[in-house]
Amino acid sequence: MTITLLQYTPDPEKLIEYSARVCYLSQEKMSPTSHEKFLPGLLKNGHLSVFEHASATFFIEGISRACSHQLVRHRLASFSQQSQRYVEEKGFLYVTPPEIEKNPKALEVYENTMKSLQEAYEKLVSLGIKREDARFLLPNATHTTLSMTANFREWLHIIDMRVSPHAQWEIRELLTLIWKELYAIAPVVFGLTYFENWSKDIDFKREVFSQRIAL
């Protein structure tokens, strides 16, 4: 899988600070570094609506349909996904789960099945079957591409839910990559403060953060 940060709110942490200070009419207290102390207080106290003023959009490639089906359940985000109705899926690429990949006999069964499905899909299309009907053969493993936009509050929630030992491996890896990109543009927001106060698996988050995010 690969991700690309397409766009994000300019100077997002200062915008969040300004928006929060509107509530108290204290904008005059802002300084170039004031957000570094101000935003953690908001995160700790649950004043999270102000984090909705900033957003980020990602282009996501090479994840499975099984992964995207989980991702689009986050309804406060916006999605534009590759259509299997209009896009030709001849010789479709697919994701192989690590547990299958490390088992030679299982891998042989898996790859033979995928080859059979590829051939069957191509045969249906050659017989004049519309792509929208031929796609019924396509497995959950099929690669998909999508664009996803969410505000910072929602990104925090999605990371909390999916960068977890209870999450499926593929979506956990995807959100770990996204977390790293978001931390690079907004380190105060996407540091550990939110998770230390609201996450049920903070020890796991700390481990991922130290090994993958804050490098």
Backbone as CSV, one residue per row, in Angstrom:
resi,resn,N_x,N_y,N_z,CA_x,CA_y,CA_z,C_x,C_y,C_z
1,MET,0.836,-1.195,0.000,0.000,0.000,0.000,0.877,1.253,0.000
2,THR,0.359,2.304,-0.580,1.036,3.593,-0.540,0.011,4.682,-0.250
3,ILE,0.455,5.725,0.448,-0.426,6.858,0.723,0.279,8.139,0.325
4,THR,-0.502,9.114,-0.093,0.018,10.430,-0.455,-0.846,11.494,0.209
5,LEU,-0.235,12.368,0.966,-0.965,13.492,1.559,-1.186,14.527,0.458
6,LEU,-2.412,14.644,-0.010,-2.718,15.530,-1.134,-2.829,16.985,-0.714
7,GLN,-3.480,17.219,0.409,-3.732,18.592,0.833,-4.121,18.618,2.303
8,TYR,-3.814,19.725,2.955,-4.250,19.887,4.342,-4.407,21.370,4.642
9,THR,-5.126,21.677,5.689,-5.360,23.054,6.101,-4.032,23.737,6.417
10,PRO,-3.749,24.878,5.803,-2.484,25.573,6.097,-2.398,25.971,7.566
11,ASP,-1.195,25.813,8.139,-0.942,26.171,9.535,-2.084,25.687,10.434
12,PRO,-2.368,24.401,10.415,-3.583,23.897,11.068,-3.648,24.111,12.568
13,GLU,-2.511,24.007,13.243,-2.553,24.119,14.704,-2.842,25.545,15.151
14,LYS,-2.355,26.527,14.418,-2.671,27.921,14.759,-4.139,28.223,14.477
15,LEU,-4.690,27.636,13.416,-6.111,27.826,13.123,-6.975,27.240,14.231
16,ILE,-6.595,26.058,14.706,-7.351,25.437,15.790,-7.278,26.299,17.049
17,GLU,-6.074,26.806,17.349,-5.932,27.666,18.525,-6.799,28.912,18.396
18,TYR,-6.733,29.560,17.242,-7.525,30.780,17.034,-9.018,30.486,17.213
19,SER,-9.472,29.392,16.607,-10.891,29.045,16.689,-11.316,28.779,18.126
20,ALA,-10.452,28.126,18.894,-10.775,27.858,20.295,-10.796,29.147,21.108
21,ARG,-9.858,30.037,20.817,-9.785,31.302,21.574,-10.959,32.227,21.273
22,VAL,-11.603,32.023,20.141,-12.816,32.803,19.854,-13.852,32.581,20.959
23,CYS,-13.884,31.365,21.493,-14.848,31.054,22.555,-14.631,31.923,23.787
24,TYR,-13.392,32.343,24.005,-13.045,33.117,25.201,-12.645,34.557,24.866
25,LEU,-12.703,34.901,23.569,-12.250,36.213,23.092,-10.845,36.519,23.610
26,SER,-9.943,35.541,23.444,-8.575,35.697,23.950,-7.546,35.599,22.830
27,GLN,-7.957,35.972,21.614,-7.038,35.861,20.476,-5.769,36.680,20.670
28,GLU,-5.860,37.735,21.461,-4.698,38.608,21.652,-3.575,37.902,22.417
29,LYS,-3.882,36.776,23.034,-2.872,36.027,23.783,-2.050,35.085,22.897
30,MET,-2.384,35.026,21.623,-1.661,34.131,20.724,-0.258,34.641,20.443
31,SER,0.670,33.699,20.309,2.044,34.007,19.936,2.506,32.908,18.978
32,PRO,3.676,33.032,18.392,4.125,31.994,17.452,4.170,30.585,18.039
33,THR,4.343,30.472,19.359,4.452,29.147,19.969,3.349,28.849,20.986
34,SER,2.377,29.721,21.124,1.359,29.547,22.163,0.526,28.285,21.982
35,HIS,0.385,27.833,20.742,-0.410,26.622,20.494,0.216,25.385,21.136
36,GLU,1.517,25.415,21.371,2.202,24.245,21.926,1.722,23.917,23.336
37,LYS,1.316,24.928,24.087,0.773,24.707,25.425,-0.751,24.728,25.440
38,PHE,-1.330,25.475,24.516,-2.779,25.662,24.513,-3.525,24.422,24.021
39,LEU,-3.060,23.825,22.937,-3.779,22.697,22.343,-3.807,21.452,23.229
40,PRO,-2.708,21.104,23.931,-2.788,19.941,24.822,-3.876,20.081,25.880
41,GLY,-4.090,21.301,26.361,-5.157,21.520,27.339,-6.530,21.223,26.757
42,LEU,-6.741,21.610,25.516,-8.003,21.314,24.845,-8.194,19.807,24.704
43,LEU,-7.128,19.119,24.310,-7.206,17.667,24.125,-7.502,16.951,25.438
44,LYS,-6.860,17.395,26.510,-7.061,16.759,27.814,-8.475,17.000,28.342
45,ASN,-9.004,18.204,28.098,-10.306,18.582,28.659,-11.483,18.178,27.777
46,GLY,-11.194,17.573,26.638,-12.277,17.119,25.779,-12.939,18.203,24.966
47,HIS,-12.276,19.338,24.807,-12.801,20.421,23.962,-12.380,20.106,22.522
48,LEU,-13.033,19.103,21.947,-12.555,18.514,20.703,-13.207,19.086,19.447
49,SER,-14.323,19.784,19.591,-15.009,20.297,18.402,-14.135,21.265,17.619
50,VAL,-13.246,21.985,18.297,-12.416,22.971,17.596,-11.413,22.305,16.656
51,PHE,-11.132,21.014,16.864,-10.198,20.309,15.988,-10.842,19.955,14.643
52,GLU,-12.128,20.219,14.535,-12.827,19.986,13.273,-12.556,21.096,12.254
53,HIS,-11.922,22.182,12.668,-11.650,23.290,11.739,-10.517,22.965,10.764
54,ALA,-9.697,21.991,11.092,-8.585,21.596,10.213,-8.878,20.224,9.620
55,SER,-8.396,20.009,8.405,-8.647,18.725,7.739,-7.459,18.319,6.880
56,ALA,-7.463,17.074,6.450,-6.409,16.552,5.577,-7.006,15.536,4.616
57,THR,-6.464,15.520,3.392,-6.920,14.598,2.351,-5.773,13.692,1.917
58,PHE,-6.049,12.395,1.852,-5.051,11.414,1.440,-5.502,10.663,0.188
59,PHE,-4.534,10.351,-0.662,-4.731,9.441,-1.793,-4.152,8.110,-1.371
60,ILE,-4.968,7.069,-1.403,-4.594,5.753,-0.882,-4.635,4.738,-2.015
61,GLU,-3.537,4.000,-2.170,-3.440,3.015,-3.248,-3.025,1.657,-2.692
62,GLY,-3.483,0.597,-3.363,-2.978,-0.742,-3.080,-3.487,-1.383,-1.808
63,ILE,-4.630,-0.923,-1.296,-5.250,-1.645,-0.186,-6.327,-2.556,-0.758
64,SER,-6.740,-3.520,0.019,-7.758,-4.455,-0.441,-9.150,-3.870,-0.262
65,ARG,-10.092,-4.448,-0.981,-11.492,-4.075,-0.780,-11.938,-4.438,0.636
66,ALA,-11.368,-5.479,1.208,-11.682,-5.839,2.595,-11.302,-4.699,3.535
67,CYS,-10.164,-4.071,3.257,-9.710,-2.941,4.071,-10.583,-1.708,3.836
68,SER,-10.879,-1.425,2.578,-11.666,-0.227,2.280,-13.081,-0.340,2.838
69,HIS,-13.635,-1.558,2.890,-14.973,-1.738,3.463,-14.999,-1.331,4.933
70,GLN,-13.887,-1.566,5.628,-13.797,-1.129,7.020,-13.617,0.388,7.101
71,LEU,-12.787,0.909,6.209,-12.445,2.328,6.246,-13.662,3.210,6.017
72,VAL,-14.500,2.849,5.050,-15.639,3.710,4.710,-16.739,3.663,5.764
73,ARG,-16.581,2.842,6.774,-17.546,2.858,7.885,-17.404,4.110,8.741
74,HIS,-16.277,4.810,8.588,-16.088,6.063,9.327,-16.839,7.165,8.583
75,ARG,-18.095,7.356,8.962,-19.040,8.122,8.154,-18.819,9.628,8.177
76,LEU,-17.997,10.123,9.096,-17.741,11.564,9.128,-16.615,11.963,8.190
77,ALA,-16.052,10.985,7.498,-15.042,11.251,6.476,-15.720,11.245,5.104
78,SER,-15.000,11.766,4.105,-15.504,11.778,2.731,-14.605,10.900,1.866
79,PHE,-15.226,10.126,0.976,-14.489,9.160,0.178,-14.849,9.265,-1.305
80,SER,-13.858,9.055,-2.156,-14.061,8.849,-3.590,-13.231,7.634,-3.960
81,GLN,-13.914,6.549,-4.369,-13.234,5.264,-4.549,-13.310,4.781,-5.990
82,GLN,-12.240,4.114,-6.413,-12.186,3.500,-7.735,-13.412,2.616,-7.962
83,SER,-14.054,2.808,-9.104,-15.260,2.056,-9.432,-14.919,0.740,-10.121
84,GLN,-15.495,-0.340,-9.618,-15.355,-1.626,-10.299,-16.389,-1.774,-11.406
85,ARG,-17.309,-0.836,-11.451,-18.320,-0.856,-12.506,-17.771,-0.302,-13.814
86,TYR,-16.920,0.725,-13.722,-16.435,1.411,-14.918,-14.965,1.125,-15.226
87,VAL,-14.184,0.748,-14.218,-12.758,0.510,-14.423,-12.517,-0.962,-14.758
88,GLU,-11.761,-1.207,-15.806,-11.421,-2.576,-16.220,-10.561,-3.246,-15.147
89,GLU,-10.960,-4.458,-14.723,-10.233,-5.181,-13.676,-9.524,-6.415,-14.226
90,LYS,-9.257,-6.419,-15.531,-8.533,-7.535,-16.141,-7.160,-7.688,-15.469
91,GLY,-6.846,-8.910,-15.037,-5.568,-9.141,-14.369,-5.441,-8.368,-13.077
92,PHE,-6.536,-8.232,-12.334,-6.558,-7.418,-11.122,-5.421,-7.782,-10.154
93,LEU,-4.868,-6.747,-9.524,-3.897,-6.949,-8.454,-4.643,-7.276,-7.166
94,TYR,-3.950,-7.899,-6.222,-4.624,-8.283,-4.986,-3.639,-8.284,-3.822
95,VAL,-4.188,-8.196,-2.636,-3.422,-8.219,-1.389,-3.357,-9.655,-0.878
96,THR,-2.180,-10.052,-0.412,-2.000,-11.379,0.183,-1.749,-11.222,1.682
97,PRO,-2.618,-11.739,2.529,-2.410,-11.644,3.973,-1.091,-12.302,4.399
98,PRO,-0.370,-11.725,5.340,0.910,-12.286,5.793,0.804,-13.732,6.277
99,GLU,-0.304,-14.075,6.951,-0.463,-15.435,7.458,-0.526,-16.452,6.325
100,ILE,-1.074,-16.051,5.191,-1.115,-16.919,4.018,0.241,-16.936,3.322
101,GLU,0.863,-15.762,3.247,2.129,-15.621,2.536,3.236,-16.475,3.141
102,LYS,3.218,-16.653,4.444,4.296,-17.400,5.093,4.034,-18.908,5.153
103,ASN,2.891,-19.314,4.624,2.545,-20.732,4.576,2.541,-21.187,3.115
104,PRO,3.588,-21.889,2.654,3.719,-22.233,1.230,2.508,-22.949,0.644
105,LYS,1.950,-23.906,1.357,0.806,-24.645,0.841,-0.433,-23.741,0.745
106,ALA,-0.630,-22.922,1.760,-1.766,-21.996,1.733,-1.597,-20.967,0.624
107,LEU,-0.368,-20.511,0.445,-0.085,-19.524,-0.597,-0.369,-20.087,-1.983
108,GLU,-0.032,-21.346,-2.189,-0.293,-21.977,-3.483,-1.794,-22.021,-3.771
109,VAL,-2.586,-22.398,-2.776,-4.042,-22.431,-2.935,-4.571,-21.032,-3.238
110,TYR,-4.071,-20.062,-2.499,-4.523,-18.676,-2.628,-4.219,-18.138,-4.024
111,GLU,-2.987,-18.294,-4.473,-2.582,-17.734,-5.762,-3.264,-18.445,-6.925
112,ASN,-3.471,-19.759,-6.808,-4.187,-20.487,-7.852,-5.637,-20.014,-7.958
113,THR,-6.231,-19.737,-6.806,-7.609,-19.245,-6.798,-7.700,-17.869,-7.439
114,MET,-6.758,-16.995,-7.112,-6.749,-15.663,-7.703,-6.563,-15.728,-9.215
115,LYS,-5.685,-16.602,-9.659,-5.466,-16.764,-11.101,-6.740,-17.233,-11.788
116,SER,-7.436,-18.157,-11.147,-8.689,-18.666,-11.708,-9.738,-17.554,-11.806
117,LEU,-9.817,-16.725,-10.786,-10.776,-15.617,-10.791,-10.420,-14.579,-11.849
118,GLN,-9.133,-14.315,-12.014,-8.696,-13.383,-13.055,-9.109,-13.884,-14.434
119,GLU,-8.892,-15.163,-14.669,-9.231,-15.758,-15.966,-10.742,-15.772,-16.185
120,ALA,-11.489,-16.058,-15.123,-12.947,-16.100,-15.240,-13.509,-14.703,-15.518
121,TYR,-12.962,-13.697,-14.831,-13.404,-12.316,-15.058,-13.163,-11.922,-16.514
122,GLU,-11.952,-12.185,-16.993,-11.596,-11.840,-18.363,-12.500,-12.569,-19.363
123,LYS,-12.816,-13.824,-19.070,-13.675,-14.605,-19.957,-15.073,-14.013,-20.022
124,LEU,-15.633,-13.628,-18.891,-16.967,-13.037,-18.871,-17.015,-11.758,-19.706
125,VAL,-15.996,-10.911,-19.531,-15.956,-9.657,-20.289,-15.857,-9.943,-21.783
126,SER,-15.042,-10.948,-22.145,-14.889,-11.296,-23.562,-16.189,-11.848,-24.152
127,LEU,-17.058,-12.374,-23.307,-18.351,-12.894,-23.748,-19.417,-11.799,-23.810
128,GLY,-18.997,-10.565,-23.549,-19.926,-9.445,-23.637,-20.624,-9.099,-22.343
129,ILE,-20.212,-9.712,-21.250,-20.799,-9.384,-19.952,-20.267,-8.028,-19.491
130,LYS,-21.174,-7.175,-19.032,-20.772,-5.852,-18.574,-19.867,-5.961,-17.340
131,ARG,-18.972,-4.987,-17.217,-18.070,-4.968,-16.057,-18.845,-4.951,-14.750
132,GLU,-19.985,-4.272,-14.743,-20.756,-4.176,-13.505,-21.290,-5.531,-13.059
133,ASP,-21.390,-6.481,-13.987,-21.810,-7.837,-13.630,-20.616,-8.774,-13.455
134,ALA,-19.598,-8.599,-14.294,-18.394,-9.427,-14.160,-17.709,-9.198,-12.815
135,ARG,-17.869,-8.013,-12.261,-17.208,-7.692,-10.984,-17.703,-8.548,-9.821
136,PHE,-18.813,-9.232,-9.989,-19.303,-10.097,-8.923,-18.324,-11.228,-8.604
137,LEU,-17.399,-11.477,-9.513,-16.361,-12.480,-9.280,-15.187,-11.946,-8.462
138,LEU,-15.059,-10.643,-8.405,-13.869,-10.055,-7.792,-13.865,-10.286,-6.282
139,PRO,-12.723,-10.706,-5.719,-12.651,-11.015,-4.291,-12.374,-9.779,-3.432
140,ASN,-12.526,-9.964,-2.129,-12.214,-8.891,-1.181,-10.749,-8.487,-1.235
141,ALA,-9.909,-9.361,-1.749,-8.468,-9.083,-1.815,-8.099,-8.088,-2.915
142,THR,-9.010,-7.826,-3.846,-8.712,-6.963,-4.989,-8.217,-5.593,-4.554
143,HIS,-7.144,-5.115,-5.202,-6.643,-3.765,-4.934,-7.707,-2.720,-5.233
144,THR,-7.716,-1.667,-4.432,-8.566,-0.523,-4.701,-7.798,0.754,-4.416
145,THR,-8.309,1.841,-4.970,-7.696,3.159,-4.822,-8.776,4.129,-4.380
146,LEU,-8.441,5.037,-3.474,-9.444,6.004,-3.049,-8.810,7.286,-2.528
147,SER,-9.629,8.312,-2.504,-9.267,9.593,-1.896,-10.122,9.755,-0.651
148,MET,-9.502,10.186,0.441,-10.210,10.272,1.719,-9.893,11.588,2.409
149,THR,-10.942,12.266,2.838,-10.803,13.533,3.565,-11.502,13.438,4.911
150,ALA,-10.852,13.936,5.952,-11.477,13.987,7.271,-10.901,15.156,8.053
151,ASN,-11.695,15.673,8.983,-11.162,16.723,9.855,-10.284,16.097,10.926
152,PHE,-9.533,16.930,11.627,-8.549,16.407,12.578,-9.192,15.636,13.734
153,ARG,-10.356,16.069,14.167,-11.020,15.332,15.245,-11.345,13.910,14.795
154,GLU,-11.832,13.786,13.571,-12.171,12.466,13.060,-10.927,11.626,12.820
155,TRP,-9.842,12.246,12.339,-8.596,11.497,12.155,-8.108,10.951,13.499
156,LEU,-8.206,11.744,14.564,-7.808,11.257,15.885,-8.645,10.034,16.282
157,HIS,-9.936,10.121,16.027,-10.831,9.002,16.358,-10.491,7.763,15.542
158,ILE,-10.266,7.937,14.234,-9.969,6.796,13.372,-8.651,6.142,13.776
159,ILE,-7.638,6.962,14.050,-6.356,6.423,14.501,-6.538,5.648,15.808
160,ASP,-7.320,6.202,16.719,-7.544,5.537,18.002,-8.194,4.168,17.805
161,MET,-9.170,4.088,16.899,-9.876,2.831,16.661,-9.038,1.811,15.893
162,ARG,-8.230,2.289,14.959,-7.582,1.374,14.012,-6.108,1.087,14.300
163,VAL,-5.420,1.980,14.962,-4.054,1.663,15.401,-4.198,1.021,16.776
164,SER,-4.605,-0.216,16.733,-4.989,-0.941,17.941,-4.676,-2.421,17.753
165,PRO,-4.343,-3.118,18.827,-4.099,-4.560,18.708,-5.364,-5.324,18.332
166,HIS,-6.516,-4.668,18.466,-7.785,-5.318,18.147,-8.197,-5.093,16.697
167,ALA,-7.473,-4.232,15.984,-7.811,-3.930,14.593,-7.203,-4.965,13.653
168,GLN,-7.798,-5.099,12.476,-7.263,-6.002,11.458,-5.931,-5.457,10.971
169,TRP,-4.992,-6.343,10.626,-3.606,-5.952,10.350,-3.471,-4.923,9.232
170,GLU,-4.281,-5.038,8.190,-4.098,-4.159,7.032,-4.527,-2.725,7.331
171,ILE,-5.679,-2.574,7.945,-6.141,-1.219,8.253,-5.288,-0.608,9.373
172,ARG,-4.749,-1.444,10.256,-3.828,-0.935,11.280,-2.570,-0.362,10.635
173,GLU,-2.038,-1.069,9.638,-0.855,-0.575,8.933,-1.176,0.713,8.171
174,LEU,-2.328,0.760,7.528,-2.732,1.954,6.780,-2.811,3.174,7.692
175,LEU,-3.478,3.033,8.827,-3.634,4.181,9.717,-2.349,4.540,10.437
176,THR,-1.436,3.596,10.583,-0.121,3.930,11.127,0.622,4.839,10.153
177,LEU,0.551,4.532,8.868,1.182,5.385,7.854,0.551,6.774,7.830
178,ILE,-0.772,6.827,7.923,-1.470,8.111,7.920,-1.132,8.904,9.175
179,TRP,-1.077,8.236,10.312,-0.716,8.912,11.571,0.646,9.572,11.449
180,LYS,1.597,8.876,10.859,2.944,9.437,10.697,2.915,10.716,9.857
181,GLU,2.138,10.725,8.785,2.025,11.919,7.932,1.356,13.063,8.679
182,LEU,0.324,12.765,9.428,-0.385,13.811,10.171,0.484,14.371,11.295
183,TYR,1.257,13.520,11.943,2.163,13.983,12.994,3.186,14.955,12.424
184,ALA,3.627,14.736,11.190,4.626,15.610,10.572,4.091,17.015,10.339
185,ILE,2.776,17.159,10.094,2.207,18.490,9.821,1.564,19.118,11.060
186,ALA,1.243,18.296,12.058,0.595,18.816,13.266,1.034,17.980,14.468
187,PRO,2.276,18.143,14.914,2.829,17.283,15.966,2.176,17.449,17.336
188,VAL,1.621,18.628,17.608,0.948,18.807,18.897,-0.372,18.043,18.907
189,VAL,-1.126,18.170,17.837,-2.422,17.487,17.748,-2.251,15.977,17.714
190,PHE,-1.299,15.507,16.905,-1.174,14.073,16.679,-0.031,13.431,17.455
191,GLY,0.374,14.095,18.534,1.269,13.456,19.485,0.474,12.491,20.344
192,LEU,0.933,12.204,21.544,0.275,11.202,22.386,-0.775,11.764,23.337
193,THR,-0.893,13.092,23.423,-1.774,13.694,24.433,-3.201,13.184,24.341
194,TYR,-3.784,13.228,23.157,-5.169,12.778,22.982,-5.322,11.329,23.427
195,PHE,-4.418,10.473,22.985,-4.536,9.050,23.259,-4.276,8.730,24.729
196,GLU,-3.386,9.487,25.363,-3.113,9.279,26.786,-4.345,9.571,27.629
197,ASN,-5.216,10.419,27.139,-6.404,10.801,27.898,-7.672,10.051,27.497
198,TRP,-7.714,9.515,26.284,-8.964,8.946,25.792,-8.859,7.514,25.267
199,SER,-7.654,7.014,25.041,-7.507,5.679,24.443,-7.503,4.577,25.504
200,LYS,-8.059,3.424,25.124,-8.089,2.270,26.023,-6.851,1.388,25.873
201,ASP,-6.045,1.646,24.839,-4.846,0.822,24.628,-3.617,1.707,24.455
202,ILE,-3.413,2.583,25.426,-2.352,3.582,25.325,-0.963,2.945,25.288
203,ASP,-0.761,1.828,25.966,0.560,1.190,25.936,0.916,0.761,24.511
204,PHE,-0.057,0.225,23.791,0.168,-0.152,22.392,0.453,1.081,21.555
205,LYS,-0.297,2.170,21.787,-0.103,3.414,21.041,1.299,3.975,21.289
206,ARG,1.742,3.940,22.526,3.081,4.451,22.847,4.152,3.670,22.097
207,GLU,3.975,2.365,22.016,4.951,1.518,21.322,4.999,1.862,19.841
208,VAL,3.834,1.966,19.220,3.772,2.319,17.792,4.350,3.710,17.566
209,PHE,4.011,4.632,18.448,4.490,6.010,18.320,6.005,6.083,18.359
210,SER,6.611,5.376,19.309,8.058,5.440,19.456,8.798,4.731,18.312
211,GLN,8.186,3.667,17.794,8.861,2.874,16.766,8.556,3.311,15.350
212,ARG,7.382,3.931,15.129,6.974,4.226,13.759,6.662,5.694,13.477
213,ILE,6.242,6.440,14.481,5.718,7.793,14.219,6.745,8.874,14.485
214,ALA,7.303,8.899,15.694,8.195,9.993,16.098,9.644,9.670,15.781
215,LEU,9.934,9.456,14.534,11.303,9.127,14.128,11.987,10.341,13.494
